[in-house]
Amino acid sequence: FGAGGGAQDVAAAAATQQAKNVQAQARFLLVLAHVMKCQATDCRVVECAQTKQLVTQHTRHCRAGDACNYPRCALSKRLMRHHRECQDQACPVCLPLRRQLAAAKMGAGGGAP
């Protein structure tokens, strides 16, 4: 192995971790969107009940912003704000939710304005 091999391995590991973080954020954004509309008391979405409790009992009323230490509160607010303000149509965090919303709109007969 050359001297650059270690640096390349570190860079590859960092890129892999970054991709996992983006994927986790995208997945949690999908869960947040689901929770906002879910009325089921026995929902089968894995994180629904826990996230619904976070959103309904804490996050909606929390004013601490990014300084909040309540589990996932600050992350939830950052992701929702990011999605609301994001202009990048190819954003890897927002794209799964955008696709889901577009598919739901098309499925509801909303394809034509």
C-alpha distances in whole Angstrom, upper triangle without the diagonal:
4,7,8,6,8,11,11,11,14,16,16,17,20,21,21,23,25,26,27,29,31,32,33,35,36,37,39,41,42,44,45,47,48,50,52,54,53,57,56,57,55,52,49,46,44,44,47,50,47,47,50,51,49,50,54,54,52,50,53,55,52,52,50,47,43,45,46,44,46,43,42,45,43,40,43,45,42,41,45,45,42,43,47,45,42,43,40,41,37,36,34,36,39,39,39,42,44,43,45,48,48,49,51,53,53,54,57,58,57,56,58,59
4,5,5,8,10,10,12,14,15,16,18,20,21,22,24,25,26,28,30,31,32,34,36,37,38,40,41,43,44,46,47,49,50,52,54,54,58,57,58,56,53,51,48,46,45,48,51,48,47,51,52,49,51,54,55,52,50,53,55,52,52,49,47,43,44,46,44,46,43,42,45,43,40,43,45,41,41,44,44,41,43,46,44,41,42,39,40,37,36,34,36,39,39,40,43,44,44,46,48,49,49,52,53,54,55,57,59,57,56,58,59
4,6,7,8,9,11,12,14,15,17,18,20,21,23,24,26,27,29,30,32,33,34,36,38,39,40,42,44,45,47,48,49,51,53,54,57,57,57,56,53,50,47,45,44,48,50,47,46,50,51,48,49,53,53,50,48,51,53,50,50,47,44,41,42,43,42,44,42,40,43,41,38,42,43,40,39,43,43,40,41,45,43,40,41,38,39,36,35,33,35,38,38,39,42,43,43,45,48,48,49,51,53,54,55,57,59,57,56,58,59
4,6,5,6,9,10,11,12,14,15,16,18,20,21,22,24,26,27,28,30,31,33,34,36,37,39,41,42,43,45,46,48,50,51,54,54,55,53,50,48,45,43,42,45,47,45,44,47,48,45,46,50,51,48,46,49,50,47,47,44,42,38,39,41,40,42,39,38,41,38,36,39,40,37,36,40,40,36,38,41,40,37,37,34,36,32,31,30,31,35,35,36,39,40,40,42,44,45,46,48,50,50,51,54,55,54,52,55,55
4,6,5,6,9,10,10,12,14,15,16,18,20,21,22,24,26,27,28,30,31,33,34,36,37,39,40,42,43,45,47,49,49,52,52,53,51,48,45,42,40,40,43,45,43,42,46,47,44,45,49,49,47,45,48,50,47,47,44,42,38,39,41,39,41,38,37,40,37,35,38,39,36,35,39,39,36,37,41,40,37,37,34,35,32,31,29,30,34,34,34,38,39,39,40,43,44,44,47,48,49,50,52,54,52,51,54,54
4,5,5,6,9,10,11,12,14,15,16,18,20,21,22,24,26,27,29,30,31,33,35,36,37,39,41,42,43,45,47,47,51,50,51,49,46,44,41,39,38,41,43,41,40,44,44,42,43,47,47,44,43,46,47,44,44,41,39,35,36,38,36,38,35,34,37,35,33,36,37,34,34,38,38,35,36,40,38,36,37,34,35,32,30,28,29,33,33,34,37,38,38,40,43,43,44,46,48,49,50,52,54,52,51,54,54
4,5,5,6,9,10,10,12,14,15,16,18,20,21,22,24,26,27,29,30,31,33,35,36,37,39,41,42,43,46,46,50,49,50,49,46,43,40,38,37,40,43,40,39,42,43,40,41,45,46,43,41,44,45,42,42,39,37,33,34,36,35,37,34,33,35,33,31,34,35,32,32,35,35,32,34,37,36,33,34,31,33,29,28,26,27,31,31,32,35,36,37,38,41,41,42,44,46,47,48,50,52,50,49,52,52
4,5,5,6,8,10,10,12,14,15,16,18,20,21,22,24,26,27,28,30,31,33,35,36,37,39,40,42,44,45,48,48,49,47,44,42,39,37,36,39,42,39,38,41,43,40,41,45,45,43,40,43,45,42,42,40,37,33,35,36,35,37,34,33,35,33,30,33,35,31,31,34,34,31,32,36,34,31,32,29,30,27,26,24,26,29,29,30,33,34,34,36,38,39,40,42,44,44,45,48,49,48,46,49,50
4,5,5,6,9,10,10,12,14,15,16,18,20,21,22,24,26,27,28,30,32,33,34,36,37,39,41,43,43,46,46,46,45,42,39,36,34,34,37,39,37,36,39,41,38,39,43,43,41,39,42,44,41,42,39,36,33,34,35,34,35,32,31,34,32,29,32,34,31,30,34,34,31,32,36,35,32,33,30,31,27,26,24,25,29,29,29,32,34,34,35,38,39,39,41,43,44,45,47,49,47,46,49,50
4,5,5,6,9,10,10,12,14,15,16,18,20,21,22,24,26,27,28,30,31,33,35,36,37,39,41,41,45,45,45,44,41,39,35,33,32,36,38,35,34,38,38,36,37,41,41,38,36,40,41,38,38,36,33,29,31,32,31,32,30,28,31,29,26,30,31,28,28,31,32,29,30,34,33,30,31,28,30,27,25,23,24,27,28,28,31,33,33,34,37,38,39,41,43,43,44,47,48,47,46,49,49
4,5,5,6,9,10,10,12,14,15,16,18,20,21,22,24,26,27,29,30,31,33,35,36,37,40,40,44,44,45,43,40,38,35,33,32,35,37,35,33,37,38,35,36,40,40,38,36,38,40,37,37,35,32,29,30,31,31,32,30,28,30,28,25,28,30,26,26,29,29,26,28,31,30,27,28,25,27,23,22,20,21,25,25,26,29,30,30,32,34,35,36,38,40,41,42,44,46,44,43,46,46
4,5,5,6,9,10,11,12,14,15,16,18,20,21,22,24,26,27,29,30,32,33,35,36,38,39,42,42,43,41,38,36,33,31,30,33,36,34,32,36,37,35,35,39,40,38,35,38,40,38,38,36,33,30,31,32,31,32,29,28,30,28,25,28,30,27,26,29,30,26,27,31,30,27,28,25,26,22,21,19,20,24,24,24,27,29,29,30,33,34,34,36,38,39,40,42,44,43,41,44,45
4,5,5,6,9,10,11,12,14,15,16,18,20,21,22,24,26,27,28,30,32,33,35,37,37,40,40,41,39,36,34,31,28,28,31,33,31,30,33,35,32,33,37,37,35,33,36,38,36,36,34,31,27,29,30,28,29,27,25,28,26,23,26,28,25,24,28,29,26,27,30,30,27,29,26,27,23,21,19,20,23,24,24,27,28,29,30,33,34,34,36,38,39,40,42,44,43,42,45,45
4,5,5,6,9,10,10,12,14,15,16,18,20,21,22,24,26,27,29,30,31,33,35,36,39,39,40,39,36,34,30,28,27,30,32,30,28,32,33,30,31,35,35,33,31,34,36,33,33,31,28,24,26,27,26,27,25,23,26,24,21,24,25,22,22,25,26,23,24,28,27,24,26,23,25,21,19,17,18,21,22,23,25,27,27,29,31,32,33,35,37,38,39,41,43,41,40,43,43
4,5,5,6,9,10,11,12,14,15,16,18,20,21,23,24,26,27,29,30,32,34,34,38,38,39,38,35,32,29,27,27,29,32,30,28,32,33,30,31,35,36,33,31,34,36,33,34,31,28,25,27,28,27,28,26,23,26,24,21,23,25,22,21,24,25,21,22,26,25,22,23,20,22,18,16,14,15,19,19,20,23,24,24,26,28,29,30,32,34,35,36,38,40,38,37,40,40
4,5,5,6,9,10,11,12,14,15,16,18,20,21,23,24,26,27,29,31,32,33,36,36,37,35,32,30,26,25,24,27,30,28,26,30,31,29,30,34,34,32,30,33,35,33,34,32,29,26,28,28,27,28,25,22,25,24,21,23,25,22,21,24,25,22,23,26,26,23,25,22,22,19,17,14,15,19,19,19,22,24,24,25,28,29,29,31,33,34,35,37,39,38,37,40,40
4,5,5,6,9,10,10,12,14,15,16,18,20,21,22,24,26,27,29,31,31,34,34,35,33,30,28,25,23,22,25,28,25,24,27,29,26,27,31,31,29,27,30,32,30,31,28,26,22,24,25,23,24,21,19,22,21,17,20,22,19,18,22,23,20,21,25,25,22,24,22,23,20,17,14,14,18,19,19,21,23,24,25,27,29,29,31,33,34,35,37,39,38,37,40,40
4,5,5,6,9,10,11,12,14,15,16,19,20,21,23,24,26,27,29,30,34,34,35,34,30,29,25,24,22,25,27,25,23,27,28,25,26,30,31,28,26,29,31,28,29,27,24,21,23,23,23,24,21,19,21,19,16,18,20,17,16,19,20,17,18,22,21,19,21,18,19,17,14,11,12,15,16,17,19,21,22,23,25,26,27,29,31,32,33,35,37,35,35,38,38
4,5,5,6,9,10,11,12,14,15,17,18,20,21,23,24,26,28,28,32,32,33,32,29,27,23,22,21,24,27,25,23,26,28,26,26,30,31,29,26,29,31,29,30,28,25,23,25,25,25,25,22,19,22,21,17,19,21,18,16,19,20,17,18,22,21,18,20,17,18,15,12,9,10,14,14,14,17,19,19,20,23,24,25,26,28,29,30,32,34,33,32,35,35
4,5,5,6,9,10,10,12,14,15,16,18,20,21,22,24,26,26,30,30,31,29,26,24,21,19,18,21,24,22,20,24,25,23,24,27,29,27,25,27,30,28,29,27,25,22,24,24,23,23,19,17,20,19,16,17,20,18,16,19,21,18,18,22,22,20,22,20,20,17,15,11,11,15,15,14,17,19,20,20,23,24,25,26,29,30,30,32,35,33,33,36,36
4,5,5,6,9,10,11,12,14,15,16,18,20,21,23,25,25,29,29,30,29,26,24,20,19,17,20,22,20,18,22,23,21,21,25,26,24,22,24,27,25,26,24,21,18,20,20,19,20,17,14,17,16,12,14,16,14,12,16,17,15,16,19,20,18,20,18,19,17,13,11,9,13,15,14,16,18,19,20,22,24,25,26,28,30,30,32,34,33,33,36,36
4,5,5,6,9,10,10,12,14,15,17,18,20,21,23,24,28,28,29,29,25,24,20,19,18,20,23,21,19,22,24,21,21,25,26,24,22,24,27,25,26,24,21,18,21,21,21,21,18,15,18,16,12,14,16,13,11,14,16,13,13,17,17,14,17,14,15,13,10,7,6,10,11,11,13,15,16,17,19,21,22,23,25,26,27,29,31,30,29,32,32
4,5,5,6,9,10,11,12,14,15,17,18,20,22,22,26,26,27,26,23,21,17,16,16,18,21,20,18,21,23,21,21,24,26,25,22,24,27,26,27,26,23,21,24,23,23,22,19,16,18,18,14,15,17,15,12,15,17,15,14,18,19,16,19,16,16,14,11,8,7,10,11,10,12,14,15,15,18,19,20,21,24,25,25,27,30,28,28,31,32
4,5,5,6,9,10,11,12,14,15,16,18,21,21,24,24,25,24,21,19,15,14,13,15,18,16,14,18,20,17,18,22,23,21,19,22,25,23,25,23,21,19,21,20,19,19,15,12,15,15,11,12,15,14,11,14,16,15,14,18,19,17,20,18,19,17,14,11,9,11,13,11,13,16,17,16,19,21,21,22,24,26,26,28,31,29,30,33,33
4,5,5,6,9,10,10,12,14,15,17,19,20,23,24,25,24,21,20,16,16,13,15,18,16,14,17,19,16,16,20,21,20,17,19,22,21,22,21,18,16,19,18,18,17,15,11,13,12,9,9,12,10,7,11,13,11,11,14,16,14,17,16,16,15,11,9,6,9,11,10,11,14,15,15,17,19,20,21,23,25,26,27,29,28,28,31,31
4,6,5,6,9,10,11,12,14,16,17,18,22,23,24,24,20,19,15,15,14,15,18,17,15,17,20,18,17,21,23,21,19,20,24,23,24,23,20,19,22,21,21,20,18,14,16,15,12,11,14,12,9,11,13,11,10,14,15,13,16,14,14,12,10,7,4,6,8,7,8,10,12,12,14,16,17,17,20,21,22,23,26,24,24,27,28
4,5,5,6,9,10,11,12,15,16,16,20,20,21,20,17,15,12,11,10,12,15,15,12,15,18,16,16,19,21,21,18,20,23,23,25,24,21,20,23,21,21,20,17,13,16,16,12,12,15,14,11,12,15,14,13,16,18,16,19,18,17,16,13,11,8,9,10,8,9,12,13,12,14,17,17,17,20,22,22,23,26,25,25,28,29
4,5,5,6,9,10,10,12,15,15,18,19,20,19,16,15,12,11,9,10,13,12,9,12,14,13,12,16,18,17,15,17,20,19,21,20,18,17,19,18,18,16,13,10,12,13,9,8,11,11,8,10,13,13,12,15,17,16,19,19,18,18,15,13,9,11,13,11,10,14,15,14,15,18,19,18,21,23,23,24,27,26,27,30,30
4,5,5,6,9,10,11,13,14,18,19,20,21,17,17,13,14,11,12,15,14,11,13,15,14,12,16,18,17,14,16,19,18,20,20,17,17,20,18,19,17,15,12,12,13,10,8,10,10,6,7,11,10,8,11,14,13,16,16,16,15,13,11,8,8,10,9,7,10,12,11,12,15,16,16,18,21,21,22,24,23,24,27,26
4,5,5,6,9,10,11,12,16,17,19,18,15,14,11,12,10,10,14,14,11,13,16,15,14,17,19,19,16,17,21,21,23,23,21,20,23,22,22,20,18,14,15,16,13,11,13,14,10,10,14,13,11,13,16,15,18,17,16,16,14,12,10,9,10,7,6,9,10,9,10,13,14,13,16,18,18,19,22,21,22,25,25
4,5,5,6,9,10,10,14,14,15,15,12,12,8,9,7,7,10,10,8,9,12,12,11,14,16,16,14,16,19,19,22,22,20,20,22,20,20,18,15,12,14,15,13,10,13,14,11,11,15,15,13,15,18,18,21,21,20,20,17,16,13,12,14,11,9,13,14,12,13,16,16,15,18,20,20,20,24,23,24,27,27
4,5,5,6,9,10,13,15,16,17,14,14,11,12,9,8,11,11,7,8,11,10,8,11,14,14,11,12,16,16,18,19,17,17,20,18,18,16,14,11,11,13,11,7,10,12,9,8,12,13,11,13,16,16,19,20,19,20,17,16,13,12,14,12,10,13,15,13,13,17,17,16,18,21,21,21,24,23,24,27,27
4,6,5,7,9,12,14,17,17,14,15,12,14,12,10,13,14,10,10,14,13,11,13,16,16,14,14,18,18,20,22,19,20,23,21,22,19,18,15,15,16,14,10,12,13,10,9,12,13,10,12,15,15,18,19,18,18,17,16,13,11,13,11,8,11,12,10,9,13,14,12,14,17,17,17,20,19,21,23,23
4,5,6,6,10,11,13,14,10,11,9,11,10,8,11,12,10,9,13,13,11,13,16,17,15,15,19,20,23,24,22,22,25,23,23,21,19,16,16,18,16,13,15,17,14,12,16,17,14,15,19,19,21,22,20,21,19,18,15,14,15,13,10,13,14,10,11,14,14,12,15,17,16,16,20,19,21,24,24
4,5,5,8,10,11,12,10,12,9,11,9,6,8,10,7,6,9,10,8,9,13,14,12,13,16,17,20,21,20,21,23,20,21,18,16,14,14,16,15,12,14,16,14,12,16,17,15,16,20,20,23,24,23,24,22,21,17,16,18,16,13,16,17,14,14,18,18,16,18,21,20,19,23,22,24,27,27
4,6,9,11,13,15,13,15,13,15,13,10,11,13,10,8,11,11,8,9,13,14,12,11,15,16,19,21,19,20,23,21,22,19,18,15,15,17,16,12,13,16,14,11,14,16,14,14,18,19,22,23,22,23,22,21,18,16,18,16,13,15,17,14,13,17,18,15,17,20,19,18,22,20,23,25,24
4,6,9,12,14,12,14,12,15,14,11,12,15,12,10,13,14,12,12,15,17,16,14,18,20,23,24,23,24,27,24,25,22,21,19,18,20,19,15,17,19,17,14,17,19,16,16,20,21,23,25,23,25,23,23,20,18,19,17,14,16,17,14,12,16,16,13,15,18,17,15,19,18,21,23,23
4,6,9,10,8,11,10,13,12,8,10,12,11,9,12,14,12,12,15,17,16,16,19,21,24,26,24,26,28,25,26,22,21,19,19,21,20,17,18,21,19,17,20,22,19,20,23,24,26,27,26,27,25,24,21,20,21,18,15,18,19,15,15,18,17,14,17,20,18,17,21,20,23,26,26
4,7,9,8,12,12,15,14,10,10,14,13,10,12,15,13,12,15,18,18,17,20,22,25,27,26,28,30,27,27,24,23,21,21,24,23,19,21,24,22,20,23,25,22,23,26,27,30,31,29,30,29,28,25,23,25,22,19,21,22,18,18,21,20,17,19,22,20,19,22,22,25,28,28
4,5,5,9,10,13,13,9,9,13,13,11,13,16,15,14,17,19,20,19,22,24,28,29,28,30,31,28,28,25,23,22,22,25,24,21,23,26,23,22,25,27,25,25,29,30,32,33,31,32,30,29,26,25,26,23,20,23,23,19,19,23,21,18,21,23,21,20,24,24,27,30,30
4,6,9,11,13,13,10,8,12,13,10,12,15,15,14,15,19,20,20,22,24,28,29,29,30,31,28,27,24,22,22,22,25,24,21,24,27,25,23,27,29,27,27,31,32,34,35,34,34,32,31,28,27,28,25,23,26,26,22,23,26,25,22,25,27,24,24,28,28,31,34,34
4,6,9,11,12,9,8,12,14,12,13,17,17,16,18,21,22,22,25,26,30,31,30,31,32,29,28,25,23,22,23,26,25,22,25,28,25,25,28,29,27,29,32,32,35,35,34,34,32,30,28,27,28,24,23,26,26,22,23,26,24,22,25,27,24,24,28,29,31,34,35
4,6,8,9,7,7,11,12,11,13,15,16,16,18,20,20,21,24,25,29,29,28,29,31,28,27,24,21,20,21,24,23,20,23,25,22,22,25,26,24,26,29,29,32,32,30,30,28,27,24,23,24,21,19,22,22,18,19,23,21,19,22,24,21,21,25,26,28,31,32
4,6,9,8,9,12,13,13,15,17,18,18,20,22,22,23,26,27,30,31,30,30,31,29,28,24,22,20,22,25,23,21,24,25,23,22,26,27,25,26,30,29,32,31,30,29,28,25,23,23,23,20,19,22,21,18,20,22,21,19,22,24,21,22,26,27,28,32,33
4,6,5,8,10,10,11,14,15,15,17,19,20,20,21,24,25,28,28,27,27,28,26,25,22,19,17,19,22,19,17,20,22,19,19,23,23,21,23,26,26,28,28,26,26,24,22,19,19,20,16,15,19,18,15,17,20,19,17,21,22,20,21,25,25,27,30,31
4,6,8,9,10,11,13,14,15,17,19,20,19,21,24,24,27,27,26,25,27,24,23,20,17,16,18,21,18,17,20,22,19,20,23,23,22,24,27,27,29,29,28,27,25,22,20,20,21,17,17,21,20,18,20,23,21,20,24,26,24,25,29,29,30,33,34
4,6,6,6,8,10,11,12,14,15,16,16,18,20,20,24,23,22,22,23,21,19,16,13,12,14,17,15,13,17,18,16,17,20,21,19,22,25,24,27,27,26,26,23,21,18,19,20,17,16,20,20,18,19,23,22,21,24,26,25,25,29,29,30,33,34
4,6,5,6,8,10,10,12,14,15,15,16,19,20,23,23,22,22,24,21,21,17,15,13,15,18,16,13,17,19,16,16,20,21,19,21,24,24,27,27,26,26,24,22,19,19,20,17,16,19,20,17,18,21,21,19,22,24,23,23,27,26,28,31,32
4,6,5,6,9,10,10,12,14,14,16,18,19,22,23,23,23,24,21,20,16,14,14,15,18,17,15,18,20,19,18,22,23,22,23,27,27,30,30,30,30,27,25,22,22,24,21,19,23,24,20,21,25,24,22,25,28,26,26,30,29,32,34,34
4,6,5,6,9,10,11,12,12,15,17,17,20,20,20,20,21,18,16,13,11,11,12,15,15,13,16,18,17,17,20,22,21,23,26,26,30,30,30,29,26,24,21,22,24,21,20,23,24,22,22,26,26,24,27,30,28,28,32,31,33,36,36
4,5,5,6,8,10,10,10,12,15,15,18,18,17,18,19,16,15,12,10,9,10,13,12,9,12,15,13,13,17,18,17,19,22,23,26,26,26,26,23,22,18,18,21,18,17,20,22,19,20,23,23,22,24,27,26,26,30,29,31,33,33
4,5,5,6,8,10,10,11,13,15,18,19,18,19,21,18,18,14,13,12,12,15,14,11,14,17,15,14,18,20,18,19,23,24,27,28,27,28,25,24,20,20,22,20,18,21,22,19,19,23,23,21,23,26,25,25,28,27,30,32,32
4,6,5,6,8,9,11,12,13,17,18,18,19,20,16,16,12,11,11,11,15,15,12,15,18,17,16,19,22,21,22,25,26,30,30,30,31,28,27,23,23,25,23,21,24,26,23,23,27,27,25,27,30,29,28,32,31,34,36,35
4,6,6,5,6,9,10,10,14,14,14,15,16,13,12,9,8,8,7,11,11,9,11,14,14,14,17,19,19,20,22,24,27,28,28,29,26,24,21,21,24,22,20,23,25,23,23,26,27,25,27,30,30,29,33,31,34,36,35
4,6,6,5,6,9,10,13,14,14,15,16,13,14,11,11,10,8,11,11,8,10,13,13,11,14,17,16,17,20,21,25,26,26,27,24,23,20,19,22,21,18,21,23,21,20,24,25,23,24,28,27,26,30,28,31,33,32
4,6,7,6,8,10,14,16,16,18,19,16,17,13,14,13,11,14,15,12,13,17,16,15,17,20,19,19,22,24,28,29,29,30,27,27,23,22,25,24,21,23,25,23,22,26,26,24,25,29,28,27,30,29,32,34,33
4,7,7,8,9,13,14,15,17,18,14,15,11,12,13,11,14,16,13,14,18,18,17,19,22,22,22,25,27,30,31,32,33,30,29,25,25,28,26,24,26,29,26,25,29,30,28,29,33,32,31,34,33,35,38,36
4,6,6,6,10,11,12,14,14,10,11,8,10,10,8,11,13,11,11,15,16,15,17,19,20,20,23,25,28,30,30,31,28,27,24,24,27,26,23,26,28,26,26,29,30,28,30,33,33,32,35,33,36,38,37
4,5,5,8,9,9,11,12,9,11,9,10,9,6,8,10,8,8,11,12,11,13,16,16,16,19,21,24,26,27,28,24,24,20,20,24,23,20,23,25,24,23,26,28,26,27,31,31,30,33,31,33,35,34
4,6,9,11,11,14,15,12,15,12,14,13,9,11,13,10,9,13,14,12,13,16,17,16,18,21,24,26,27,28,25,26,22,21,24,24,21,23,26,24,22,26,27,25,26,30,30,28,31,29,32,34,32
4,6,9,10,14,14,12,14,12,14,14,10,12,15,13,11,15,17,15,15,19,20,19,21,24,27,29,30,31,28,29,25,24,28,27,24,26,29,27,26,29,31,29,30,33,33,32,35,33,35,37,35
4,6,7,10,10,8,11,9,12,12,8,9,13,11,10,13,15,14,14,18,19,18,20,23,26,28,30,31,27,27,24,24,27,27,24,26,29,28,27,30,32,30,31,35,35,34,37,35,37,38,37
4,6,9,9,8,12,12,15,14,10,10,14,13,10,13,16,15,14,17,19,18,19,22,26,28,30,31,27,28,24,24,28,28,26,27,31,30,28,32,34,32,33,36,37,36,38,36,38,39,37
4,6,6,5,9,10,13,13,9,8,12,13,10,12,15,15,15,17,20,19,20,22,26,28,30,31,27,27,24,24,28,28,26,28,31,30,29,33,35,33,34,38,38,38,40,38,40,41,39
4,5,6,9,10,13,11,8,6,9,10,7,9,12,12,11,14,16,16,16,19,22,24,26,27,23,24,20,21,25,25,23,25,28,27,27,30,32,31,32,35,36,35,38,35,37,38,36
4,6,8,10,12,10,8,5,8,10,8,8,11,12,11,13,16,17,17,18,22,23,25,25,22,22,19,20,24,24,23,24,28,27,27,30,32,31,32,35,36,36,39,36,37,39,37
4,6,9,11,11,9,7,10,12,11,11,15,16,15,17,20,20,20,22,26,27,29,29,25,25,22,23,27,27,26,28,31,31,30,33,35,35,36,39,39,39,42,39,41,43,41
4,6,8,9,7,6,9,11,10,11,14,15,15,17,20,20,21,23,26,27,30,30,26,25,22,23,27,27,25,27,30,29,29,32,34,33,34,38,38,38,40,38,40,42,40
4,6,8,7,7,10,12,12,13,16,17,18,19,22,23,24,25,29,29,31,31,27,26,23,24,28,27,26,29,31,30,30,34,35,34,36,39,39,39,42,40,42,44,43
4,6,6,8,10,11,12,14,15,16,18,19,21,22,24,25,29,29,31,31,27,26,22,24,27,26,25,27,30,28,29,32,33,32,34,37,37,36,40,38,40,42,41
4,6,8,8,9,12,13,14,16,17,19,20,22,23,24,28,28,29,29,25,23,20,22,25,23,22,26,28,26,27,30,31,30,32,35,35,35,38,37,38,41,40
4,6,5,6,9,10,10,12,14,15,16,18,20,20,24,24,25,25,21,20,16,18,21,20,19,22,24,23,23,27,28,27,29,32,31,32,35,33,35,37,36
4,5,5,6,9,10,11,12,14,16,17,18,20,23,24,26,26,22,21,18,18,22,21,19,22,25,23,23,27,28,27,29,32,32,32,35,33,34,37,36
4,5,5,6,9,10,10,12,14,15,16,18,21,22,24,24,20,20,16,17,21,21,19,22,25,24,24,27,29,28,29,32,33,33,35,33,35,37,35
4,5,5,6,9,10,10,12,14,15,16,19,20,21,21,17,16,13,14,18,18,16,19,22,21,21,24,26,25,27,30,30,31,33,31,32,35,34
4,6,5,6,8,10,11,12,14,15,19,19,21,21,17,17,13,13,17,16,14,17,20,19,19,22,23,22,24,27,27,27,30,28,30,32,31
4,6,5,6,8,10,11,12,14,18,19,20,21,18,18,14,14,18,18,16,18,21,20,19,23,25,24,25,28,29,28,31,29,30,32,30
4,6,5,6,9,10,10,11,15,16,18,18,15,15,12,12,16,17,15,17,20,20,20,22,25,24,25,28,29,29,31,29,30,32,31
4,5,5,6,9,10,10,14,14,16,16,12,12,9,9,13,13,11,13,16,16,16,19,21,21,22,25,26,26,28,26,27,29,28
4,5,5,6,9,10,13,15,16,17,14,14,11,10,13,14,11,13,16,15,15,18,20,19,20,23,24,24,26,24,25,27,26
4,5,5,6,8,12,14,16,17,14,15,12,11,15,16,14,14,18,18,17,19,22,22,22,25,26,26,28,25,26,28,26
4,5,5,6,9,11,13,13,10,12,9,8,12,14,12,13,16,17,16,18,21,21,21,24,26,26,28,25,26,27,26
4,6,5,9,10,11,12,9,11,8,6,9,11,9,9,13,13,12,14,17,17,18,20,22,22,24,21,22,24,23
4,6,9,11,12,14,12,14,12,9,12,14,11,11,15,15,13,15,18,18,18,21,23,22,24,21,22,23,21
4,6,9,11,14,12,14,12,10,13,16,14,13,17,18,16,17,21,21,20,23,25,25,26,23,23,25,23
4,6,8,10,8,11,10,8,10,13,12,11,14,16,15,16,19,20,20,22,24,25,26,23,23,24,23
4,6,9,8,12,12,10,11,14,14,11,15,17,16,16,19,20,19,21,24,25,25,22,21,22,21
4,5,5,9,10,8,9,13,13,11,13,16,16,16,19,20,20,21,24,25,26,23,22,23,22
4,6,9,10,8,7,11,11,8,10,13,13,12,15,17,17,18,21,22,23,20,18,20,20
4,6,9,8,6,10,11,10,11,14,15,14,16,19,19,20,22,24,24,22,21,23,23
4,5,5,6,9,10,10,11,14,15,15,17,19,20,21,23,25,26,23,23,25,25
4,6,5,7,10,10,11,13,15,16,17,19,20,22,23,25,27,25,24,26,26
4,6,7,8,10,11,13,14,16,17,18,20,22,23,24,26,24,24,27,26
4,6,6,6,9,10,11,12,14,15,16,18,20,21,23,21,20,23,23
4,5,5,6,9,10,10,12,14,15,16,18,20,21,19,19,21,21
4,6,5,6,9,10,11,12,14,15,16,18,20,19,18,22,22
4,5,5,6,8,10,10,12,14,15,16,19,17,17,20,20
4,5,5,6,9,10,10,12,14,15,17,15,14,17,17
4,5,5,6,9,10,10,12,14,16,14,13,17,17
4,5,5,6,9,10,10,12,14,13,14,17,18
4,5,5,6,9,10,10,13,11,12,15,15
4,5,5,6,9,10,11,9,9,12,13
4,5,5,6,9,10,9,9,13,15
4,5,5,6,9,8,10,13,14
4,5,5,7,5,7,10,11
4,5,5,5,5,9,11
4,5,7,8,11,14
4,5,8,11,12
4,6,8,10
4,6,7
4,7
4
